[in-house]
Amino acid sequence: MWGILGCRELWQQNSSNSQFLKERVHRVWLYCNMRQASRRTLVTLSLTLSSGMIGEMWDIEQLAGLDASESTPESICACVAKMFQVRETEVALLELSGRLLHFVYPAELKTAGAIPLSSSAVAARTAQTKQAELFNGFAQVTHCSVFELVKLGNTGLDAQVIQKLMSAPVLATNGKVVGVIQVSRKAPRPDAAGPDFTSDDLRKLESVARFVGKTSAKGRGVAQISG
């Protein structure tokens, strides 16, 4: 295809020719310009996507960089908390055992009870559908709030209301659900809970869940990640 300069020269050389030829050359010249603009757009888009992907890869590398002896539910959830800039008590990891989901993190919820897969809890739905979900108005979503009444760390109960939540399934290499990982923002009121989670955040959490699934496959399950 002619370059832009070639099109201009052709226009000048044929200035005395018929109007039909002029229109044809002009259309080619416009086409060349459009192609050049499209290339610029694609390059910009590629750079933008690459930047986002590099950022996500860097975050996941922080998890992958954990030594085998350090790959525990506690260390992974602490890393996830830093990744999403939330408190460690705002990250939860659950393991599926039979038809029940058991908390393996935070530690305070290990003895708080289990979540049946048949329940209306978001974690149960995540495990059942194998689909990640995002809620930026979680307080208005019907859910099991009994676990929010368990005191975690040094936070008061009034600061433990989940206002925003992301939930993703943890899948083994064979595609079987072995657990669920959740990241939340807690606050007494929605306007005090910080920024909304985004679709990019959800994709990042899905990447984290895949890492946890691969890591748990080396051990005996989510609860014994450091196999």
C-alpha positions as CSV (number, residue, x, y, z in Angstrom):
1,M,0.0,0.0,0.0
2,W,1.2,3.5,-0.8
3,G,2.7,5.6,2.0
4,I,1.2,9.0,2.8
5,L,3.9,10.9,1.0
6,G,3.4,8.7,-2.1
7,C,-0.3,9.5,-2.1
8,R,0.4,13.3,-1.9
9,E,2.9,13.1,-4.8
10,L,0.4,11.1,-6.9
11,W,-2.2,13.8,-6.2
12,Q,0.1,16.5,-7.4
13,Q,1.3,14.7,-10.5
14,N,-2.3,14.0,-11.6
15,S,-3.7,17.4,-10.8
16,S,-4.6,17.9,-14.5
17,N,-6.3,14.5,-14.8
18,S,-10.0,13.8,-14.5
19,Q,-12.0,14.5,-11.4
20,F,-12.6,10.7,-11.1
21,L,-8.9,10.0,-10.7
22,K,-8.6,12.8,-8.2
23,E,-11.3,11.3,-6.1
24,R,-9.8,7.9,-6.2
25,V,-6.4,9.2,-5.1
26,H,-8.0,11.3,-2.3
27,R,-9.8,8.2,-1.0
28,V,-6.5,6.3,-0.9
29,W,-4.8,9.2,0.9
30,L,-7.6,9.2,3.5
31,Y,-7.3,5.4,3.9
32,C,-3.5,5.7,4.5
33,N,-4.2,8.3,7.2
34,M,-6.8,6.2,8.8
35,R,-4.4,3.2,8.8
36,Q,-1.7,5.3,10.5
37,A,-4.2,6.5,13.1
38,S,-5.3,3.0,13.8
39,R,-1.7,1.9,14.3
40,R,-1.2,4.7,16.8
41,T,-4.3,3.7,18.7
42,L,-3.3,0.0,18.8
43,V,0.2,0.9,20.0
44,T,-1.3,3.1,22.8
45,L,-3.8,0.3,23.7
46,S,-1.1,-2.3,23.8
47,L,1.1,-0.2,26.0
48,T,-1.9,0.4,28.4
49,L,-2.7,-3.3,28.5
50,S,0.9,-4.2,29.0
51,S,1.2,-1.8,31.9
52,G,-1.8,-3.3,33.6
53,M,-0.7,-6.8,33.0
54,I,2.8,-6.1,34.3
55,G,1.3,-4.6,37.5
56,E,-0.8,-7.7,38.0
57,M,2.1,-10.0,37.3
58,W,4.2,-8.2,39.8
59,D,1.4,-8.6,42.5
60,I,1.2,-12.3,41.8
61,E,4.9,-12.7,41.8
62,Q,4.8,-11.4,45.4
63,L,2.8,-14.5,46.2
64,A,4.9,-16.9,44.1
65,G,8.0,-15.5,45.8
66,L,7.0,-17.0,49.1
67,D,9.2,-19.8,50.1
68,A,7.6,-23.2,50.5
69,S,7.9,-23.0,54.2
70,E,6.2,-19.6,54.2
71,S,3.3,-20.5,51.9
72,T,0.7,-20.8,54.7
73,P,-2.8,-19.4,54.7
74,E,-1.6,-16.7,57.1
75,S,1.3,-15.6,54.9
76,I,-0.7,-15.7,51.7
77,C,-3.7,-13.8,53.1
78,A,-1.3,-11.2,54.6
79,C,0.2,-10.8,51.1
80,V,-3.3,-10.5,49.5
81,A,-4.2,-7.8,52.1
82,K,-1.2,-5.7,51.0
83,M,-2.1,-6.3,47.3
84,F,-5.6,-4.9,47.7
85,Q,-4.6,-2.4,50.5
86,V,-7.0,-3.8,53.0
87,R,-6.6,-5.0,56.6
88,E,-5.6,-8.6,57.1
89,T,-8.9,-9.2,58.9
90,E,-10.6,-8.2,55.6
91,V,-9.3,-11.3,53.8
92,A,-10.9,-14.7,54.3
93,L,-9.8,-18.1,53.0
94,L,-12.2,-21.1,53.2
95,E,-11.7,-24.8,52.4
96,L,-14.3,-27.1,51.0
97,S,-14.7,-30.3,52.9
98,G,-17.6,-32.5,51.6
99,R,-20.6,-30.1,51.4
100,L,-19.3,-27.6,54.0
101,L,-17.0,-24.6,53.7
102,H,-14.7,-24.2,56.7
103,F,-12.7,-21.0,57.5
104,V,-8.9,-21.5,57.5
105,Y,-8.3,-17.8,57.8
106,P,-8.8,-15.6,59.9
107,A,-8.0,-17.9,62.8
108,E,-10.8,-16.6,64.9
109,L,-13.4,-18.0,62.4
110,K,-12.0,-21.5,62.4
111,T,-14.2,-22.5,65.3
112,A,-17.1,-20.2,64.4
113,G,-18.9,-22.9,62.3
114,A,-19.1,-24.0,58.7
115,I,-21.1,-22.8,55.7
116,P,-23.2,-25.4,53.9
117,L,-23.1,-25.3,50.2
118,S,-26.9,-25.3,50.2
119,S,-27.0,-22.0,52.1
120,S,-27.6,-18.5,50.6
121,A,-24.2,-17.4,51.7
122,V,-22.1,-15.7,49.0
123,A,-19.2,-18.1,49.6
124,A,-21.5,-21.0,49.1
125,R,-22.7,-19.6,45.8
126,T,-19.2,-18.9,44.7
127,A,-18.2,-22.5,45.3
128,Q,-21.4,-23.8,43.6
129,T,-21.2,-21.7,40.5
130,K,-17.3,-21.5,40.2
131,Q,-17.9,-17.8,39.3
132,A,-16.2,-14.8,40.9
133,E,-18.4,-12.0,42.2
134,L,-18.1,-8.4,43.2
135,F,-20.4,-6.4,45.5
136,N,-19.8,-2.7,46.3
137,G,-23.1,-2.5,48.2
138,F,-22.7,-5.7,50.1
139,A,-24.6,-4.5,53.2
140,Q,-27.8,-4.5,51.1
141,V,-27.2,-8.0,49.8
142,T,-28.9,-10.9,51.7
143,H,-26.2,-12.9,53.3
144,C,-25.2,-14.8,56.4
145,S,-23.9,-12.1,58.8
146,V,-23.3,-14.3,61.8
147,F,-19.5,-14.4,61.1
148,E,-19.4,-10.6,61.3
149,L,-20.3,-10.9,65.0
150,V,-17.1,-12.7,65.7
151,K,-14.4,-10.3,67.0
152,L,-11.4,-10.3,64.7
153,G,-8.0,-8.9,65.9
154,N,-8.2,-5.6,67.7
155,T,-11.2,-4.2,65.7
156,G,-14.5,-3.3,67.3
157,L,-17.6,-5.0,66.1
158,D,-19.0,-1.7,64.7
159,A,-16.0,-1.7,62.3
160,Q,-16.6,-5.2,61.1
161,V,-19.6,-4.7,58.9
162,I,-18.8,-5.8,55.4
163,Q,-19.6,-2.9,53.0
164,K,-17.8,-4.2,49.9
165,L,-16.8,-7.7,49.0
166,M,-15.1,-9.8,46.3
167,S,-15.4,-13.6,46.2
168,A,-13.6,-16.0,44.0
169,P,-13.4,-19.8,43.8
170,V,-10.2,-21.7,44.5
171,L,-9.9,-24.4,41.9
172,A,-7.6,-27.4,41.8
173,T,-5.7,-28.2,38.7
174,N,-8.4,-30.6,37.6
175,G,-11.0,-27.8,37.9
176,K,-12.6,-29.1,41.1
177,V,-13.5,-26.5,43.8
178,V,-11.3,-26.8,46.9
179,G,-12.2,-23.5,48.5
180,V,-13.1,-19.8,48.3
181,I,-11.1,-16.7,48.9
182,Q,-12.7,-13.3,49.7
183,V,-11.5,-9.8,50.1
184,S,-13.7,-7.2,51.8
185,R,-13.8,-3.6,53.0
186,K,-15.4,-3.2,56.4
187,A,-16.7,0.0,58.0
188,P,-19.6,1.2,60.1
189,R,-21.0,3.0,57.1
190,P,-20.6,2.6,53.3
191,D,-19.0,6.0,52.8
192,A,-16.3,5.1,55.3
193,A,-15.3,1.8,53.6
194,G,-12.9,3.2,51.1
195,P,-12.9,3.0,47.3
196,D,-15.1,0.6,45.3
197,F,-13.6,-2.6,44.0
198,T,-13.2,-2.7,40.3
199,S,-13.4,-5.4,37.6
200,D,-9.6,-5.3,37.4
201,D,-9.5,-6.0,41.1
202,L,-11.8,-9.0,40.6
203,R,-9.6,-10.3,37.8
204,K,-6.6,-10.0,40.1
205,L,-8.3,-11.9,42.8
206,E,-9.1,-14.7,40.3
207,S,-5.4,-14.8,39.5
208,V,-4.7,-15.1,43.3
209,A,-7.2,-17.9,43.6
210,R,-5.6,-19.8,40.8
211,F,-2.2,-19.5,42.5
212,V,-3.7,-20.7,45.8
213,G,-5.3,-23.6,43.9
214,K,-2.0,-24.7,42.4
215,T,-0.2,-24.3,45.7
216,S,-2.8,-26.3,47.6
217,A,-2.5,-29.1,45.1
218,K,1.1,-29.6,46.3
219,G,-0.2,-30.2,49.8
220,R,-3.3,-31.9,51.1
221,G,-5.7,-29.0,50.6
222,V,-6.1,-25.3,51.3
223,A,-5.6,-25.7,55.0
224,Q,-2.2,-27.3,54.5
225,I,-0.9,-25.1,51.8
226,S,2.7,-25.4,52.9
227,G,3.0,-29.0,51.8
